Amino acid sequence: MIKLLYFASLRENLGSAGESLELPSDPCSVGALRAHLAARGDAWQVFATSKSLRAAVNQKMVGAEAPVKAGDEVAFFPPVTGG
């Protein structure tokens, strides 16, 4: 199992702050996890279509190729703008 966290507008659009999820494959990467979530359809398509969606594994910023293993915490969030 992994823990998923959704932040900011992503959390609002999905209607959830997070969930626990069985790894969709072994080995798994952030990119594969995004594809798995996008397959849920509707609002989840943001995982396939948004190039600016950021990810962190265990509180470290990572790219799509980063590995994800059982027990990890994976957070997804849109870029934050300030002003």
N, C-alpha and C positions, 0 to 999 in steps of 0.2 A: 504494500500500500504506500501511496505517496499523499502528501497534503498539498492541495492546490489553493492558492489565494488569488482573489480578483480584486483589483483596486480601482478607485475613481470611477470614471464613466463606464468602464468595463463592468464593474460590479453593478452599477445601476442598470445597464442594458441586459445583463444576464439575470438579474434579480437574485443574485447570490454573492456572498462575500467569500465563499470558498466551499470546498468539499474534500472528502477523502476518495481516492480512486485507485483501483487495482492497475498496475502498470499494463499498458496496452500491448507491449511486446518486451522481449528481453533478448538483446540489449535494447534500450530505449534512449532516444535523444529528445531534446526540447522540440526540435522540428517535427519529429514523429508524434510527440504528444500534442502539438498544435494541430496536426492533421487529424488526429483521433478526435479531438474536441470539435474541430470544424465539421466533422462528419455528423454531428448532432443536428445540424441544419439551423435554419432561421438565424437568431441572434448570434449563434455560435460561429457563423461563417466569418466573423471578424478575425478568427484565428488563422484563416486561410488568406484573407484579403488585405489585412492591415500590415503594411511593411514597417510601420512605426511602432508596433506593439513590442514592448520590452519584456524581458524575462530575467528572473534571478533564481538561482538554485542555491538553497541554504544561505540566502542573503548576499550572494555574490552575483553581479551582473554577468550574463553569459550570452552566447550566440546560439543559433539553431543547432549547431553540431555538438553542443555540450551534453554529456551523458546524464541520464536520470536513473537513479537506482532506488530500490525499496527503502523507505524511511526518509527520503528526501522531502524537503519543502520547496515547492515551485510556485513562484509568484509571477503573475502577469499584470502589466499595467501599461496604459497609454503614456506617451511622453507628457511631461508636465511643463506647462508654460507659466511664466511668472510675469509680473509687471507692476 
